[in-house]
């Protein structure tokens, strides 16, 4: 979403959306703007992680995704002997 933070004449901040062409937040302190952005970023990260785990649970491989076996092979090819993982291991060291 295209957004712009604008300083208001009263010294507080507003956030304007170029998508809906309207203010989505007004009369906010700097801390409120930051907290709002932080929360939105956290929510988006949680959404992406949940989607990725749902895909993994369903056996879906997206884009350049790897299976466990492919990732394990790549890891072991690029790791020192002490950092290699056995194919039946469930622990990462």
N, C-alpha and C positions, 0 to 999 in steps of 0.2 A: 504494500500500500504506500503511495506517495504521501509523505507527511513533511510538514515544515513547522519548526518551533519558532514562534514569533514573540518578541518582547512587546508587551502591552504598554500603553501610556502610563498606567498605574504602577509600573515596575514589575508586575507579575508576568507570567508566561501563558501563551495559548498554543495549542497544537491544531494545525489546520490540515485537513485531508484534501488532497487534490483529486482524490477519487470521487468523493461525494460533494466536493466543493463546499465544505462547511467546517466550522470549528468542532472538534471532537473533545476538546478540553479547553477550559478558559479559567482565568484567575488562579492559576496554579503557581506554586512556588517551584524553585529549581528542584528541590528534593521530591516534590510530587511528580514532576515530569520524569525525573530519573526513576522513581519507584514504579510509575506506570509502565515505562519502557522496559524496566527490569522484569516486571511481572508478565508482560506480553511475551518477552523473549523466553522466559521460563515456561510459560504455557505452550509456546510453539515447540520448544525443545521436547517437552513431555509428549506432545502430540506426535512428533516425528519418531521418538523412541518407541512409543506404543505401537505405532503403525509398523515400524521395522520389526518389532518383536512378534506382532501378529503375523506378518509375512514369514518370518523365520519359523514360527510354530506351524504354519500351514505348508512349509516346504517351498515357499515361493522365493525365487532368486531374482532380484531386480537389477537391471542395468549390468554393471560389472561385478555384481555380488558373487560371493564364493560360497561353496559348500564348506562344511567343517573340514572335510578331507582335503579339499584344495587349499584352504587357508593353512592347515597344518603342514601340508607339503611345502608351501611357500615359506612358512615360518622356519621350518627345520632346514631348508636349503640356505637360509640367510642367517642362521643362528650358530653360535659356537656350540660345541658338543654339550657343554654343561647347561645351555639354555634350551636344548631341544626337548620336545614333548613327545611322549609315547602316544601312539594312536588311541590307546584305551584309557589314557589318563584324563581325569576330570579336574586336575589341579594345575594351575599355572604358577610357576615359581618366579 
